[in-house]
Amino acid sequence: MKLSIVDLSTVLPDESRHDALMHSIEVAQHIEKLGFHRIWVAEHHGSGSIAGRAPEILIGAIAANTKSIRVGSGSVLLNHYSPFKVAEVFCTLNELYPGRIDLGAGRATTGPVTDFALQQARDRQFRSNSDEQIVELVSWLDNSFPADHPFSKSPIHTIDSLPELYILGSSTWSASAAAGLGIRYVFAGFINQKGTKQILDSYRNNFKPSNGKSGIKSPEAILAVHVVCADTEAEAQRQIAPVNIMYRNLSKGIIDAKLPTPDEAVKELGHLPKLEKYVPGSGIPPKFIAGTPSQLHEQLVHIAKDLNVDEIIIQDMMTDHKARLHSYDLLAEVFDLKTK
């Protein structure tokens, strides 16, 4: 099984946004040596705790400071941008770093003010044309517009290879879009735990092979989950406390607060967070999967088998940088990544 990382460029307590972005580069270099398959960076707007808001820029910085690990977006929010521009940006990244770039596309809203600010045409009400945009993105990448389409006269010129295209999501829409277009799919299991198996099965059952350069012949799915590994259960509980605070803040509409340290988070919660355990056969991953190396190996192997995925991409939101790197060390060792 492959393991990968999605990095949000978490702003640590008493550190700057610059520090957060530098940590993202350091994480990429570290996990490349450990044998992780890919690192993706996120797009979040208006957040005080997350510095990752321009994946297309951070991808280039990470790729320039690593040698072989795949680098991509997890995700670029296509509902805010021109598919033509997104295709050109990622094809350019792929020209700079051939065979290493992933284009993970998704959709999301951040709030009425930010969504409005991201729109070019502000004289009309915001609405998402997600289906049209993903079809257009594929058409630009494949140069597959019909001959009578005006866009067919302005092809994107690129090298023979393309960035690998993925649709990211946690809904039936994302699975349906990826299946219908014959595209790789990544499901956010940390968002929609109960729908995980049903939606991944729907993607596979409705998959239509693609003859396009950006498509694939058979379904390929990755599961994204929130994982923290530590030497002891108590330390794992301590390290997931900050993200518990983050989700509590989000439920209150607070998106601009920096995350606390593990000890501050435990104090604010009033207790160590309870560790959820995956129930084999359920197909419902816990919101936070945390524990010792042996515990996580057992759980992640069961999850991958039950959900029929051969790659898991990990998000963590830890606010102790050394503990975060150690978490990756422990995962790489227990999954023997260097020999794969």
C-alpha positions in Angstrom: 0.0 0.0 0.0 1.2 3.5 -0.9 1.2 6.3 1.7 1.1 10.0 0.8 0.7 13.3 2.5 -1.6 16.3 2.0 0.0 19.3 3.6 -2.1 22.4 4.6 0.8 24.5 5.7 -0.5 24.7 9.2 0.6 27.9 11.0 2.1 26.7 14.3 1.7 28.6 17.6 4.2 31.5 17.9 5.3 31.0 14.3 4.6 33.0 11.1 3.0 32.1 7.8 6.5 32.2 6.3 7.5 29.5 8.8 4.5 27.4 7.8 5.4 27.5 4.1 9.0 26.6 4.9 7.8 23.7 7.0 5.9 22.4 4.0 9.1 22.3 1.9 10.9 20.6 4.8 8.1 18.0 5.2 8.3 17.2 1.5 12.1 16.7 1.7 11.7 14.5 4.8 8.9 12.2 3.5 10.7 11.9 0.1 13.6 10.2 2.0 11.2 8.0 3.9 9.5 6.6 0.8 6.2 8.4 0.7 4.6 8.4 -2.8 3.4 12.0 -3.1 2.8 15.3 -1.3 -0.1 17.5 -2.1 -0.7 21.1 -0.9 -4.1 22.7 -0.2 -6.1 25.8 -1.1 -7.7 27.5 1.9 -8.8 31.1 2.0 -9.2 33.5 4.9 -7.7 31.1 7.4 -5.5 32.2 10.3 -4.4 28.6 11.0 -3.6 27.5 7.4 -1.1 29.3 5.1 -1.7 27.1 2.1 -3.8 29.3 -0.2 -2.0 29.1 -3.6 -1.1 25.5 -4.4 0.2 26.4 -7.8 3.0 28.5 -6.3 3.9 26.1 -3.4 4.0 23.1 -5.8 6.8 24.8 -7.8 8.7 25.6 -4.6 8.4 22.0 -3.3 9.3 20.4 -6.7 12.3 22.7 -7.0 13.6 21.5 -3.6 12.9 17.8 -4.0 14.1 15.2 -6.5 11.5 12.5 -7.2 8.4 12.7 -5.1 5.2 13.5 -6.9 3.8 17.0 -6.0 0.3 18.3 -6.6 -2.7 20.2 -5.5 -5.2 18.8 -2.9 -7.0 20.6 -4.3 -7.2 23.6 -6.6 -10.7 25.0 -6.3 -11.9 24.9 -9.9 -15.2 26.7 -9.2 -13.2 29.9 -8.6 -11.0 29.8 -11.8 -10.8 29.6 -15.5 -10.2 25.9 -16.5 -8.0 27.2 -19.3 -5.7 29.0 -16.9 -5.6 26.1 -14.5 -4.7 23.8 -17.4 -1.9 26.1 -18.5 -0.5 26.6 -15.0 -0.3 22.8 -14.3 1.0 22.0 -17.8 3.8 24.6 -17.2 4.6 23.0 -13.8 4.8 19.6 -15.6 7.1 21.1 -18.2 9.4 22.2 -15.4 9.2 19.0 -13.5 8.2 16.3 -16.0 6.4 13.2 -14.7 6.1 14.6 -11.1 3.0 16.9 -11.1 -0.5 16.0 -10.1 -3.5 18.2 -10.8 -6.1 17.6 -8.0 -9.2 19.6 -8.8 -12.2 20.1 -6.5 -14.8 22.6 -5.5 -15.6 24.4 -2.2 -17.0 27.5 -0.8 -15.2 29.5 1.9 -18.0 32.0 2.8 -20.0 34.7 0.9 -17.4 37.4 1.2 -14.4 35.3 0.1 -16.4 33.6 -2.6 -17.4 36.9 -4.0 -13.9 38.3 -3.8 -12.6 35.3 -5.8 -15.0 36.0 -8.7 -14.0 38.0 -11.7 -17.6 38.8 -12.7 -19.0 40.5 -9.6 -22.1 41.9 -11.2 -24.0 38.6 -11.0 -24.8 36.1 -8.3 -22.2 33.5 -7.6 -23.1 30.0 -8.8 -20.9 26.9 -9.4 -20.7 25.5 -12.9 -18.7 22.5 -11.6 -19.8 20.0 -14.3 -19.0 22.4 -17.1 -15.7 23.4 -15.6 -14.4 19.9 -15.1 -15.4 18.9 -18.7 -13.7 22.0 -20.0 -10.6 21.3 -18.0 -10.4 17.8 -19.4 -10.9 19.2 -22.9 -8.1 21.7 -22.6 -5.7 19.0 -21.2 -6.6 16.5 -24.0 -7.0 19.1 -26.7 -10.3 17.4 -27.4 -12.7 20.2 -28.2 -14.9 19.4 -31.2 -13.5 20.9 -34.5 -16.4 23.5 -34.6 -15.8 24.6 -31.0 -14.1 28.1 -30.8 -11.7 26.8 -28.2 -10.4 24.1 -30.6 -8.4 26.9 -32.4 -6.4 27.7 -29.2 -4.8 24.4 -28.1 -2.6 24.2 -25.1 0.8 23.4 -26.3 2.7 21.1 -23.9 5.2 18.2 -23.8 4.0 14.7 -24.5 3.1 13.9 -20.9 0.5 15.7 -18.8 0.1 16.2 -15.1 -1.9 13.4 -13.6 -5.5 14.6 -13.2 -7.6 13.7 -10.1 -11.1 14.8 -8.9 -11.2 15.3 -5.2 -14.4 15.3 -3.1 -16.6 13.9 -0.4 -19.9 13.7 -2.3 -21.8 11.7 -4.9 -21.2 14.6 -7.4 -17.4 14.2 -7.3 -17.6 10.5 -7.7 -20.1 10.7 -10.5 -17.9 13.3 -12.3 -14.7 11.3 -12.0 -16.4 8.1 -13.1 -18.2 9.7 -16.0 -15.0 11.3 -17.4 -12.8 8.3 -16.6 -10.6 10.2 -14.2 -8.7 9.2 -11.0 -10.7 9.9 -7.8 -9.7 10.9 -4.3 -12.3 10.7 -1.5 -12.1 12.8 1.6 -12.9 10.2 4.3 -12.2 12.7 7.1 -15.2 14.8 5.9 -17.9 12.2 5.1 -17.0 9.1 7.0 -20.4 7.4 6.7 -20.6 7.9 2.9 -17.1 6.6 2.2 -17.8 3.0 1.1 -21.0 3.9 -0.8 -19.4 6.7 -2.8 -16.2 4.8 -3.6 -18.3 1.9 -4.8 -20.4 4.2 -6.9 -17.2 5.6 -8.5 -16.1 2.1 -9.5 -19.5 0.8 -10.5 -20.2 3.7 -12.8 -16.7 4.2 -14.2 -16.4 4.7 -17.9 -12.9 4.2 -19.5 -11.3 7.2 -21.1 -9.3 7.4 -24.3 -8.1 10.9 -23.5 -4.5 11.6 -22.4 -5.8 12.8 -19.0 -8.0 9.8 -18.4 -7.5 6.2 -17.4 -8.8 2.8 -18.6 -9.8 1.4 -15.2 -10.9 3.1 -11.9 -8.2 4.4 -9.5 -9.2 5.6 -6.1 -7.3 7.1 -3.2 -8.7 7.6 0.3 -7.8 10.7 2.3 -7.9 10.4 6.1 -6.7 12.2 9.1 -3.8 10.3 10.8 -1.5 10.9 13.7 1.1 8.3 14.8 3.0 8.5 18.1 5.0 6.2 20.3 2.2 5.9 22.9 -1.6 6.2 22.8 -1.5 9.0 25.3 0.9 11.0 23.1 -1.3 10.3 20.0 -4.3 11.7 22.0 -2.3 14.8 23.0 -1.3 15.4 19.4 -4.8 15.3 18.0 -6.1 17.7 20.5 -5.4 20.9 18.4 -7.3 19.6 15.4 -10.3 18.8 17.7 -10.2 22.5 18.7 -10.0 23.5 15.0 -13.2 21.5 14.1 -14.9 22.9 17.2 -14.1 26.5 16.0 -15.2 25.7 12.5 -18.6 24.5 13.8 -18.9 28.0 15.4 -17.9 29.8 12.1 -14.5 30.7 13.4 -11.9 30.2 10.6 -9.3 32.9 11.4 -8.0 31.6 14.7 -4.5 30.0 14.9 -4.3 26.6 16.4 -3.2 26.0 20.0 -0.3 23.8 21.1 -1.1 20.3 22.1 -1.0 21.1 25.8 -3.1 24.3 25.4 -5.7 22.3 23.4 -5.9 19.5 26.0 -6.4 22.2 28.7 -9.1 23.9 26.6 -10.9 20.6 25.9 -10.6 19.6 29.6 -9.4 16.1 28.7 -7.4 14.0 26.3 -9.5 13.3 23.1 -10.8 9.8 22.9 -9.2 7.6 20.2 -11.7 6.2 17.7 -11.0 2.7 16.4 -11.9 1.5 13.0 -14.3 -1.4 13.0 -13.2 -4.0 10.4 -15.9 -4.5 7.7 -17.7 -1.3 8.4 -16.2 0.8 5.7 -16.5 3.9 7.9 -13.1 5.4 8.8 -12.9 7.4 12.0 -12.7 11.1 11.7 -9.3 11.0 13.4 -7.2 7.9 13.2 -4.5 8.1 15.8 -2.4 5.7 17.8 0.8 3.7 18.0 2.5 2.3 14.8 1.1 -1.2 15.3 -2.4 0.1 15.9 -2.3 2.4 12.9 -0.9 -0.4 10.7 -3.7 -2.7 11.6 -6.4 -0.1 11.1 -5.1 1.4 7.8 -4.6 -2.1 6.3 -8.2 -3.0 7.2 -9.5 0.2 5.9 -7.6 -0.1 2.6 -8.8 -3.7 2.2 -12.4 -2.9 3.0 -12.6 0.1 0.7 -10.5 -1.5 -2.1 -7.8 1.3 -2.2 -4.1 0.8 -2.6 -3.1 4.3 -1.6 -4.0 6.4 1.5 -3.2 10.1 1.6 -2.8 11.5 5.1 -3.7 14.8 6.6 -2.8 15.6 10.2 -2.9 19.4 11.2 -0.4 18.7 14.0 1.0 21.8 15.8 4.2 20.2 17.1 6.6 20.1 14.1 9.0 17.6 15.5 6.2 15.3 16.6 4.8 15.6 13.1 8.0 14.5 11.4 8.3 11.7 14.0 4.8 10.6 13.1 5.9 10.2 9.5 9.1 8.3 10.6 6.9 5.8 12.5 4.5 5.3 9.6 7.3 4.8 7.1 9.0 2.2 9.4 5.8 0.2 10.2 4.8 0.2 6.6 8.3 -0.5 5.3 8.0 2.3 2.7 11.7 2.5 1.8 11.6 -1.0 0.3 8.5 -0.4 -1.9 
